[in-house]
Amino acid sequence: MIKSDILKKIEKKLEEDISKEIELIKREVFFILDKELDIYFLKEFAKYYPRKLLKEKAEILLDTLLNYFMKEILEDVKRLHPDIQYEFFKENLRDKIRNWALSENGRFYPLLPDIKEKESMLEKTLTIAPGVALSAGGLIATAAIPETLPLKAIPAVSTLIGPIYIIKRIKDKNKRLKNMWKRQINAYLKYSKKELKNWLFQVEDRFLNELDNLYKKLDTIKPINEFNKNRRNINYVKI
């Protein structure tokens, strides 16, 4: 088994890893939100992209946790008899736990962030003055952004046409919307961080239970060469 002091160090390191990955998600999402891009696109981006990144980071952290465990276990396993080592590796514990953690019943599945719209400018067609339409993002807004969207697919900067004071008014509204979405994403990531940690600790419990069962099974295995070794120590009596 993994010693309690080692386990605490692993858990502490894992929590640091979680914080770093959540911060990376926030930076990436905010970096795009700060761009002067189509506001319809940014609304969909804020709604779908954070969850996409969370799923990716969850799998990375899962592998990280399993690597921490296996590093400690292999130090003990390499001191065991070769026959027992063979039985240990045959169980393929790491892949067994990983497959469970990514299965339908065991996986981490974050909800979508609650992106609200309070500004009246987010309408299907935006006309701010007779004959003056701003933002050509209507088509972007009609379909949800898929989670497989690569960043290179982000549309170009929206073109604003009209009087300077009107453009400034729209940009100010855009800025308020973006700041509102950032606050919502912050709250979402704070909640998701706790959920992600809980999921990884469930994986830890599952791993340790399976490891304990495996060690019990290995205790019952008598190495093949043990009999031959004992046989050499027998004093035979001549008849």
For each residue, the residues with C-beta under 8 A, 3 or more apart:
1: 208 211 212 215
2: 6 7 10 69 72 73 208 211
3: 6 7
4: 7 8
5: 8 9
6: 2 3 9 10 72
7: 2 3 4 10 11
8: 4 5 11 12
9: 5 6 12 13
10: 2 6 7 13 14 65 68 69 72
11: 7 8 14 15 201 204
12: 8 9 15 16
13: 9 10 16 17 68
14: 10 11 17 18 61 64 65 68 200
15: 11 12 18 19 197
16: 12 13 19 20
17: 13 14 20 21 61 64
18: 14 15 21 22 61 193 196 197 200
19: 15 16 22 23 193
20: 16 17 23 24
21: 17 18 24 25 57 60 61
22: 18 19 25 26 57 189 192 193 196
23: 19 20 26 27
24: 20 21 27 28 57
25: 21 22 28 29 50 53 54 57 189
26: 22 23 29 30 185 186 189
27: 23 24 30 31
28: 24 25 31 32 53
29: 25 26 32 33 45 46 49 50 53 185
30: 26 27 33 34 182 185
31: 27 28 34 35
32: 28 29 35 37 42 45 49 151 154
33: 29 30 42 45 46 178 181 182
34: 30 31 178
35: 31 32 42 154 157
36: 157 158
37: 32 41 42 154 155 156 157 158
38: 41 42 135 136 137 140 155 157 158
39: 42 43 121 122 135 137 158 174 177
40: 43 44 122 135 137 138 140 141
41: 37 38 44 45 137 140 141 145 154 155
42: 32 33 35 37 38 39 45 46 177 178 181
43: 39 40 46 47 115 117 122 141 177 181
44: 40 41 47 48 140 141 144 145
45: 29 32 33 41 42 48 49 145 154
46: 29 33 42 43 49 50 113 115 181 184 185
47: 43 44 112 113 115 144 145
48: 44 45 51 52 112 144 145 146 147 149
49: 29 32 45 46 52 53 145 147 149
50: 25 29 46 53 54 113 185 188 189 192
51: 48 54 55 110 111 112 113 147
52: 48 49 55 56 147 148 149
53: 25 28 29 49 50 56 57
54: 25 50 51 57 58 108 110 192 196
55: 51 52 58 59 108 109 110 147
56: 52 53 59 60
57: 21 22 24 25 53 54 60 61 196
58: 54 55 61 62 108 110 196 199
59: 55 56 62 63 102
60: 21 56 57 63 64
61: 14 17 18 21 57 58 64 65 196 200
62: 58 59 65 66 98 101 102 200 203
63: 59 60 66 67 98
64: 14 17 60 61 67 68
65: 10 14 61 62 68 69 200 203 204 207
66: 62 63 69 70 94 97 98 203 207
67: 63 64 70 71
68: 10 13 14 64 65 71 72
69: 2 10 65 66 72 73 94 204 207 211
70: 66 67 73 74 94
71: 67 68 74 75
72: 2 6 10 68 69 75 76
73: 2 69 70 76 77 211
74: 70 71 77 78
75: 71 72 78 79
76: 72 73 79 80
77: 73 74 80 85 88
78: 74 75 85
79: 75 76
80: 76 77 84 85 88 218
81: 84 85 223 225 226
82: 85 86 223
83: 86 87 221 223 224 225
84: 80 81 87 88 218 221 223
85: 77 78 80 81 82 88 89
86: 82 83 89 90
87: 83 84 90 91 217 218 221
88: 77 80 84 85 91 93 214 218
89: 85 86 92
90: 86 87
91: 87 88 96 214
92: 89 95 96
93: 88 96 97 207 210 211 214
94: 66 69 70 97 98
95: 92 98 99
96: 91 92 93 99 100 210
97: 66 93 94 100 101 203 206 207 210
98: 62 63 66 94 95 101 102
99: 95 96 102 103
100: 96 97 103 105 106 206
101: 62 97 98 106 107 108 203 206
102: 59 62 98 99 106 107
103: 99 100 106 107
104: 107
105: 100
106: 100 101 102 103 202 203 206
107: 101 102 103 104
108: 54 55 58 101 195 196 199
109: 55
110: 51 54 55 58 192 195 196
111: 51
112: 47 48 51 115
113: 46 47 50 51 184 185 188
114: 184 188
115: 43 46 47 112 181 184 185
116: 180 184
117: 43 122 177
118: 177 180
119: 122 173 176 177 180
120: 123
121: 39 126 170 173 174 177
122: 39 40 43 117 119 177
123: 120 126
124: 138 141
125: 133 138
126: 121 123 133 134 135
127: 130 132 133 134
128: 132 133 134 162 166 169 170
129: 132 162 163 166
130: 127
131:
132: 127 128 129 161 162 163 166
133: 125 126 127 128 161
134: 126 127 128 158 160 161 162 166 167 170
135: 38 39 40 126 158 160 170
136: 38 158 159
137: 38 39 40 41 140 141 155 158
138: 40 124 125 141 142
139: 142 143
140: 38 40 41 44 137 143 155
141: 40 41 43 44 124 137 138
142: 138 139
143: 139 140
144: 44 47 48
145: 41 44 45 47 48 49 149
146: 48 149
147: 48 49 51 52 55
148: 52
149: 48 49 52 145 146 153
150: 153
151: 32 154
152:
153: 149 150
154: 32 35 37 41 45 151
155: 37 38 41 137 140 158
156: 37
157: 35 36 37 38
158: 36 37 38 39 134 135 136 137 155
159: 136
160: 134 135 167 170 171
161: 132 133 134
162: 128 129 132 134 166 167
163: 129 132 166 167
164: 167 168
165: 168 169
166: 128 129 132 134 162 163 169 170
167: 134 160 162 163 164 170 171
168: 164 165 171 172
169: 128 165 166 172 173
170: 121 128 134 135 160 166 167 173 174
171: 160 167 168 174 175
172: 168 169 175 176
173: 119 121 169 170 176 177
174: 39 121 170 171 177 178
175: 171 172 178 179
176: 119 172 173 179 180
177: 39 42 43 117 118 119 121 122 173 174 180 181
178: 33 34 42 174 175 181 182
179: 175 176 182 183
180: 116 118 119 176 177 183 184
181: 33 42 43 46 115 177 178 184 185
182: 30 33 178 179 185 186
183: 179 180 186 187
184: 46 113 114 115 116 180 181 187 188
185: 26 29 30 46 50 113 115 181 182 188 189
186: 26 182 183 189 190
187: 183 184 190 191
188: 50 113 114 184 185 191 192
189: 22 25 26 50 185 186 192 193
190: 186 187 193 194
191: 187 188 194 195
192: 22 50 54 110 188 189 195 196
193: 18 19 22 189 190 196 197
194: 190 191 197 198
195: 108 110 191 192 198 199
196: 18 22 54 57 58 61 108 110 192 193 199 200
197: 15 18 193 194 200 201
198: 194 195 201 202
199: 58 108 195 196 202 203
200: 14 18 61 62 65 196 197 203 204
201: 11 197 198 204 205
202: 106 198 199 205 206
203: 62 65 66 97 101 106 199 200 206 207
204: 11 65 69 200 201 207 208
205: 201 202 208 209
206: 97 100 101 106 202 203 209 210
207: 65 66 69 93 97 203 204 210 211
208: 1 2 204 205 211 212
209: 205 206 212 213
210: 93 96 97 206 207 213 214
211: 1 2 69 73 93 207 208 214 215
212: 1 208 209 215 216
213: 209 210 216 217
214: 88 91 93 210 211 217 218
215: 1 211 212 218 219
216: 212 213 219 220
217: 87 213 214 220 221
218: 80 84 87 88 214 215 221
219: 215 216
220: 216 217
221: 83 84 87 217 218
222: 226 227
223: 81 82 83 84 226
224: 83 227
225: 81 83 228 229
226: 81 222 223 229 230
227: 222 224 230 231
228: 225 231 232
229: 225 226 232 233
230: 226 227 233 234
231: 227 228 234
232: 228 229
233: 229 230
234: 230 231
235:
236:
237:
238:
239:
